[in-house]
């Protein structure tokens, strides 16, 4: 859960400490690297009866804290009541955001996708919740596999003043990095359209004069040609402007999918759970999605080329259709997913932290073997189906997706891959081409 208990030394509520977050930075996955918010809460005050009148008073702050404590003990229903009580006690904006967000986590745990989406939508619209928190929180993994999350993500991607504006802004920032001349092209489209329109404004009266005829009438054929050129220019530049807008929306949708992909969890052979973003620059994941028999046969064939594929950093990620629907969520409370490796710090953090991160990455690299197991299969299936839809592939077909070292999609196709062809296509990890791919 995004907010966890930490004892504070002061009774007053510090708004700056409740949901403090770091700024997002760009990673080479072509995604927004949004770190999880610091896990801070109010000093714990029970909402139950106490001996003193002061302690007997319920506040939104104390109810949120008690709800968190109850959920950590697996008492989801009681925790939900506390978060609802907090919302009825005239909370300030930060308290309301926390209560709504944690209430959404309770609904997600209970499989109530619509109620979770409504809570998150309200928190996004009215209390400035960052959409990256929803993407990163492991306690919302089951919600992210539901259609309600897809709807909420689309709303946030489209942006606007009501919901998800900061998420769209971050997506557009990445889009500008990937397509730096789009703004320049749009400027010329608008400028040339305006120029053609002004020229047409003066040409139309001359054309009418030429049609009427007379001694001082301009040449009809030449004037009509000028008008046609101006009209054609306006049509072409307006069409190019809308085409560029369409391409931008498609790119934003792909970046949004890349962000979702980068946060999908894997279990390594050492039973360690990591997010895909933590493997960037280290491996080339190859996702094999399909029926169990097909994927198993592809894994057996890949084993014949094991040595060569390992030299090229290939990590096999099998996804079996239907496993996500059979997944059972253990009732362990929030935030108890197996510990993941620490993510690399962004540029600008102190040298000691970066050194520790490099050491952690070296240890992680030593744990990587030939195959990894997906965690939260329903999330993986939803992402693959979204990718199939964007590529025009029939849903449910067997597909493979090869990722680059920087995490972007390198190539995808129907069926299972030709491993001999992949060995020829992918350069070894120590080659210059692999270094340029990072």
N, C-alpha and C positions, 0 to 999 in steps of 0.2 A: 504494500500500500504506500502511497506517496508520502504519508505522514506517519511517523512512528514516535513513541514516547521517549522524551529526553527530559531529565529533571532540570528545571530552571531555578535560579537562585532568587528571582524576583517574582512577586505576586502580580505585578502589572504585566499586561500582555504586550509583547514586542512584535509589532506587525512586520517589521523587516526580517525577523527570523523565522516566520511561520512557513513560508513557501519560497525561500530564497533560491534562485537558480542561477546557473552560469549562462553566459551568452552562447548561442549556438555557433558552431564553427563548421566549415565545409570539410568533408573528407573525400577521399578518392573513390568512394563508392558512388559518387554522384548523388549523395544523400545528405540530409541534415543530421549532423552528429549532435544530437541533443542529449546532454547528460541528465541523469536522474536527479530530481530535486533533493536537496539535503533533507535528511529524515529528522525533522524537528517537530516537536509539539509543545503544547502548553504544560506547565507544571500540573501534575495529575491531581484533580480534585474530584472526589466522588459525588455522583448525583444522588446517591442514596441518603437516607436520613442519618443525621449525626447528632451529637449531644449539644453542639453549640448552634445558636441561630444562624451565625455567619456561615458555618459549613453546611447548614441545611438549605441554603439558597442555591437553586439551580441557575447555571449560566450556560450559554452556548459553548463557551470554552470548556467547561468541566464535562459537559455531555459528550463533546467530541472526543475528549481524552478517555472517558470511560468507555465509549463505544470502541475505540481502538484497543483498549485493554481487554474488553469482552471478546472481540474477534480474535485476538491473539490466543485466546483460550478455546476457540472453536465455537463460541456462542454467537452464531451469525444473526439469528433472529433478534436476540437481545441487543446486539450491537446496532442493528438497523433501527430499532426503536429509539436508541439514544441519538442517532444522527437525525432522525425525524424530529425528535424533541428539540434538538439544537436549532433546527430551522424554524421552530415555532417560538423561540425565545428572543426574537428581534436581534439576530446576529449582525455583527458588522460585516463588510464585504469579504474580508479574509476568512472569517469564521464560516460564513455562508459557503464560500468556495470549498473550504475543507470538508464541511458537512456534506455537501452535494457530491463531491468527488468520492469520498469514502462510502457514501450511500450507494453510489453507482458500483463501486467494487463489491459491495454486499450483494446487490442485485445480479451482478455478473457471476458471482460465486454460486448463486441459487439458480442460474440459468435463465434469468428474467431479462432478456436482451432489450426489449422495448423500454422497460422501466430504467435500465442502466443508461440507455441512449438518451432518454429524456433528461435525466439528471446531468449527464455530461453536456448535453446541448444547452441547458440552462446555465451551467457553470461557464461554458465558452462564451455564451451570448452576453450574460449579465455580470460575470465576475472575473473576466479576463484570464480564464484558465488557458494554459499553453497546450496546444494540441500534441506537441512532442511528448508531454507527460503521458498522454493516453497511449502513444505509440511505444513508449519505453517500459511501461509498468508491467512486470510479469504477472501481477495479480489480475490484469485485464486480458490475459492470453486467451481465455475461453470466450470473452466478448469479441475479441478481434477476429475470431473465426466465424462470427455470426453475420447475417445480411444487414443487421442494424448498424454494425460498425462500418460496413461498406457505404451505406447511405450517409452516415455521419462524416466519413472521410471525404466523400464526394462534395458534400456541402462545404467542408473546410477548404478543399482544394479550389472550389469556385470562388471562395472568399466573399468579401463584402463587409459591411460595417457590423452585421449582426453576429456572424460566427466565423471563426477561423481566419480572421484577416492576417494575423501574424504568421500563420502557417503558409498561406498563399504568398505572402511577402518573402518568406524564406525560400520557397520553391522558385519564385521568380528570380531571386538572387542567384541561385544555382543555374537557372536557365540562361541568365545573362552571361555567366561564366562559360557555359557550353556553346552559346550562340551569341558572341559579343557584338556582331554587326546587325542584329535584328533591329535595334533602335535606330541605327543609321538608315537602314533600308526603309523603315516606316516613315522617317522624316522626309526622305526623298519622295516616297509615294504620296504623302500629303502635300508636299511642296509642288510636285509636278502636276498633281490633280488640281491644285489651286491655280497654277499657271495656265493649265489647259482650260479651266473654267472661266478665267478672266478673259483669255483670248476668245473663247466661244461667245462670251457676253458682247464683245465688240464685233464679232463676225456675223452673228445672227441678223442685226439690222442691215448690214451690207448685203447679206444674202436676200433679204426681202426686197431691198432696193434693186438688186440684180434681176430678181424675178419680175418685178414691175417693168423694168427696162427704162429706157430714156437715154438722152445724150450723155449724161454724166454717170450712168449706171456702171458699176464694176463688172468685170468679166464673171459671168455666171458659173462657168465650169471651174475656174480657179477658186472662186469664193466657196462654192459647194465643196470642193476638195479640202479647203482649209477647215470648214466646219466639220466635215467627216473625220479629218485627222484629230481635231480637238475632242470630238465625241468619242472616237475610238480610244484616244489616250486616257480620257476619264474612266471609261469602262475598264480598260486594262489595269490602270493603277489602283482603282477601287477593288478590282478582283484580286490583285496581288496583295493588297492590304488585308483583305479578309482571309486569303489563303495563308498569309503569314500568321494571322491570329489563330487560325485553326491549327497550324503546325505548333504554335506555342502551347496551346491547350493540350495537344497530344504529348508534347514534351513534358509539360507539367505533370500529366497523368503518369508518364513513365518514371519521372523522378520520384513521384509519390510512391509508385510501386517499388522502386529501388530502395527507398527509405524503409518501407515495410520489410522488404527482403533482407536488408542489412541487420534488422533486429530479430530475425527468426533464430531460434535457439537450436543448437546441436549438442549431442553428447559424444565426446571423443572416446577412443578405445580405453582410456584410463578412467572412464566414468565421470569426467569433468564436463560441465556444461558451459558452453561459450555461445556468444552471439556471432552471427556470420561476419559482422563488421570487424570483430577482433581477429579474424583470420586474413584480413587484407594484406597484400604484399607477401603473404606466406604460402598460400596454396591457390590452386585453380579448382574450385568446386565444380563438379559435374553432377547435376541433379537428374536422377532417373525416376520418372513418374509413370506409373502404369499398373497393370494387374500384377499380382504377386508372382505368377509363373513367368511372365515376361521379364520382370525386373530381376528375378533370381537367375534366369538364364543369362542376362546381360552381365551380371556380376561374375558369374562363372567364366564367361568369355574374357572379361577384363582381367581376371586373375592370371591369364596366360601372358599378358603384357605388363604384369605388375611392376617389374623392375624399371622398364622404360617409362611407364606412366608416373612412377614415383620420382624419377629424375626430372619430370616435367611438372612436378608439384600437384598432380591430380589427386583430389579427395572426392571419393564417391559418396553421394548423398541419395540413398534410395527412399522414395516416397511411394507407398502402396495405396492405391485408391481404396477408400472405405475405412482405413485405419483411424482416421480422425473422428468418424462417427462412433467408433467403438471405444474411444478413449474415455476412461473414468477419472474424474478429478478427485484426488484425495483431499479429505477435509483436514488440512493442516494449518489453516489460517493464511494470512497474507504474508508475502515476502519470504516464504520459506522454500523457494525454488533452490536447487543445488547451486552452490556458490560458483559464480562465473569468474573468469579471469578478468583482471583489471584492464580497462581500456587505456589506450595510449593518451597522454595529455596533449592538449593543443599547444601550438607554438606560443611561446611567451611565458609558459610556466617555468618554475625554477629548474636549474640543472639537476639537482638531486632527484627530483621527482621524475624527470625524463630518464635519468640513469636507471632508477628503479623500474621504470616501465620497460626499458630495453631489456633488462634482466628478466622481467616477467615474461616478455615476449619470447626470449630465448628458451625459457623453461616450457612455455606453451608449444613452441615449435617442436621440442623434443617429444611432446605427448601426441603429436599428430601422426596418425598412421594412414592406412590406405582407404579406410571407410569410416564414416561417422553415422550416428543414428539421430534421426530427427526427434526433437522434443516438440510437443504441441502439434501433432500431425494435422489437425484441422486447420490451423493457421497456414501451414505449408500448402495444403490442398487448395485453400482459398486463393492464396497468392498465385499458384500455378494456373488455376482456372482463370483468374484475371489476366494473366499473361497469355493464355491460349486465346481468350476473347480478343485481346488487342492485336494478336497476330492472325486472327481469322481462322484459327484451328478449332475443329469441333470439340466441345467440352467432353472430357472423359477419355480422349484418345491417348495412347501411349506417346510420351514425348521425352526428349532430353534437352537440357539447357546447360551450356558450358559458360562459366563465368571467367572473366579476366582476373589477373592478379589484383587489380584495383577494385574488383567487385562488380563491375558492370557486365551486362550480358554480352558475351562474345559471339555466340551462335546458338541457335536452337533448331530443332527439327522433329518431325514425326518419327515414331518408332524408337528403337534403341540405336546408339551410335556405333559406327564402324571403328573399333579401337585401333586397328592398324592405320587407318586414315588419320585418327587423332594423334597418334604417335608421330606421324609425318608432319602434321600441321602445327603442333605445339613445340616451341623451342625449349630446350633444357633450361632449368632455373638459372644457371650461371651464365647463359648467353646474353649478349647485348640486347637482343630483342626483348627478353624477359625483363631486363632492367628498365627498358624504356616503357614497358607496360605498367610498371608500378606507379 
